[in-house]
Amino acid sequence: MNRTVLIAYAASNLASILTMVAYLLRDILWLRFLTILSCFAGMVFGYLVRGGPLWTYITWNVIFALINIVQIAIIIKTGPVFTSPKKRRNCMRRCSKTSRRSNS
C-alpha cells in the first residue's frame, strides 16, 4: 500500500474514533469540538481516497464543521442554556464555589 492510501485510511479511522468519543461526552462544547476535528479528518480521507476526491463527502463534512463552529460561537457568546430553573441554580452555585476557591 502506498503512503497516500495509508494516510487516507488512518484519517478515516481517526474520524470515526473522534465521532465515537464525541458521542460519549456530556459537555456540548467538547462534543462539538471533537466533531469538528472528525469532520476535518473526514475531509482528508475524502480527498485522498482511491478513485479521486469525493467532493460530495467533503462538502458535507465542511457543512457539518461550519454548523458546529457557528454553534460553538453562539454558546460562547450567549452562555449556557438551562432546561430548568433548578439546573440554573445548581450551575450558579457551582460557579460561585469555583470562583471563591480560585480567589483564595
PAGUTI-565425 format. One record per residue (C-alpha): chain; x, y, z; residue in one letter; residue number from 1. Coordinates in steps of 0.001 Angstrom, whole numbers. Example, Ala and Ser with C-alpha at 12.3 -4.5 7.8 and 13.67 -1.06 7.14 Angstrom:
2
{"A", {12300, -4500, 7800}, "a", 1}
{"A", {13670, -1060, 7140}, "s", 2}
END
This chain:
104
{"A", {0, 0, 0}, "m", 1}
{"A", {1345, 3430, -818}, "n", 2}
{"A", {1661, 6272, 1672}, "r", 3}
{"A", {-1372, 8246, 415}, "t", 4}
{"A", {-3680, 5261, 860}, "v", 5}
{"A", {-2355, 4669, 4386}, "l", 6}
{"A", {-2944, 8321, 5297}, "i", 7}
{"A", {-6467, 8146, 3831}, "a", 8}
{"A", {-7388, 5078, 5854}, "y", 9}
{"A", {-5781, 6483, 9003}, "a", 10}
{"A", {-7842, 9680, 8540}, "a", 11}
{"A", {-10983, 7600, 8051}, "s", 12}
{"A", {-10385, 5660, 11270}, "n", 13}
{"A", {-9471, 8833, 13152}, "l", 14}
{"A", {-12712, 10482, 12007}, "a", 15}
{"A", {-14746, 7514, 13231}, "s", 16}
{"A", {-12933, 7340, 16576}, "i", 17}
{"A", {-13341, 11089, 17172}, "l", 18}
{"A", {-17051, 10855, 16390}, "t", 19}
{"A", {-17442, 7907, 18769}, "m", 20}
{"A", {-15610, 9730, 21584}, "v", 21}
{"A", {-17635, 12901, 20930}, "a", 22}
{"A", {-20874, 10961, 21407}, "y", 23}
{"A", {-19624, 9731, 24787}, "l", 24}
{"A", {-19095, 13264, 26101}, "l", 25}
{"A", {-21604, 15208, 28174}, "r", 26}
{"A", {-20071, 18641, 27612}, "d", 27}
{"A", {-21589, 20086, 24434}, "i", 28}
{"A", {-18588, 22304, 23659}, "l", 29}
{"A", {-16177, 19368, 23712}, "w", 30}
{"A", {-18644, 17266, 21716}, "l", 31}
{"A", {-18810, 19949, 19021}, "r", 32}
{"A", {-15033, 20488, 19069}, "f", 33}
{"A", {-14319, 16781, 18564}, "l", 34}
{"A", {-16974, 16636, 15853}, "t", 35}
{"A", {-15174, 19456, 14018}, "i", 36}
{"A", {-11889, 17541, 14250}, "l", 37}
{"A", {-13699, 14455, 12989}, "s", 38}
{"A", {-15013, 16449, 10014}, "c", 39}
{"A", {-11501, 17629, 9157}, "f", 40}
{"A", {-10201, 14052, 9325}, "a", 41}
{"A", {-13121, 13016, 7115}, "g", 42}
{"A", {-12188, 15727, 4607}, "m", 43}
{"A", {-8620, 14371, 4449}, "v", 44}
{"A", {-9991, 10888, 3820}, "f", 45}
{"A", {-12422, 12162, 1170}, "g", 46}
{"A", {-9619, 13936, -644}, "y", 47}
{"A", {-7021, 11152, -523}, "l", 48}
{"A", {-9195, 8082, -1044}, "v", 49}
{"A", {-8607, 5940, -4132}, "r", 50}
{"A", {-10720, 6922, -7090}, "g", 51}
{"A", {-10180, 10621, -6646}, "g", 52}
{"A", {-11608, 13170, -4265}, "p", 53}
{"A", {-15128, 12521, -3030}, "l", 54}
{"A", {-16404, 16075, -3365}, "w", 55}
{"A", {-19901, 15380, -2061}, "t", 56}
{"A", {-18466, 13728, 1051}, "y", 57}
{"A", {-16005, 16600, 1565}, "i", 58}
{"A", {-18753, 19194, 1059}, "t", 59}
{"A", {-20984, 17587, 3691}, "w", 60}
{"A", {-18094, 17493, 6161}, "n", 61}
{"A", {-17423, 21198, 5506}, "v", 62}
{"A", {-21104, 21971, 6151}, "i", 63}
{"A", {-21148, 19955, 9392}, "f", 64}
{"A", {-17924, 21620, 10576}, "a", 65}
{"A", {-19312, 25091, 9820}, "l", 66}
{"A", {-22544, 24335, 11686}, "i", 67}
{"A", {-20574, 23254, 14737}, "n", 68}
{"A", {-18241, 26270, 14558}, "i", 69}
{"A", {-21241, 28621, 14450}, "v", 70}
{"A", {-22929, 26780, 17314}, "q", 71}
{"A", {-19764, 26995, 19436}, "i", 72}
{"A", {-19599, 30742, 18777}, "a", 73}
{"A", {-23256, 31116, 19815}, "i", 74}
{"A", {-22734, 29112, 23011}, "i", 75}
{"A", {-19651, 31122, 23938}, "i", 76}
{"A", {-21396, 34421, 23191}, "k", 77}
{"A", {-24701, 33719, 24973}, "t", 78}
{"A", {-23590, 31365, 27731}, "g", 79}
{"A", {-25098, 28021, 28672}, "p", 80}
{"A", {-28779, 27228, 28172}, "v", 81}
{"A", {-30595, 25665, 31112}, "f", 82}
{"A", {-33578, 23379, 30749}, "t", 83}
{"A", {-34947, 24214, 34182}, "s", 84}
{"A", {-34573, 26837, 36913}, "p", 85}
{"A", {-33219, 24134, 39234}, "k", 86}
{"A", {-30352, 23340, 36830}, "k", 87}
{"A", {-29568, 27050, 36529}, "r", 88}
{"A", {-29392, 27439, 40331}, "r", 89}
{"A", {-27160, 24367, 40637}, "n", 90}
{"A", {-24810, 25677, 37977}, "c", 91}
{"A", {-24661, 29140, 39527}, "m", 92}
{"A", {-23948, 27598, 42925}, "r", 93}
{"A", {-21076, 25528, 41481}, "r", 94}
{"A", {-19691, 28531, 39599}, "c", 95}
{"A", {-19696, 30714, 42698}, "s", 96}
{"A", {-17926, 27999, 44727}, "k", 97}
{"A", {-15303, 27649, 41995}, "t", 98}
{"A", {-14684, 31378, 41798}, "s", 99}
{"A", {-14351, 31638, 45599}, "r", 100}
{"A", {-11779, 28839, 45594}, "r", 101}
{"A", {-9747, 30456, 42828}, "s", 102}
{"A", {-9744, 33834, 44657}, "n", 103}
{"A", {-8413, 32287, 47858}, "s", 104}
END
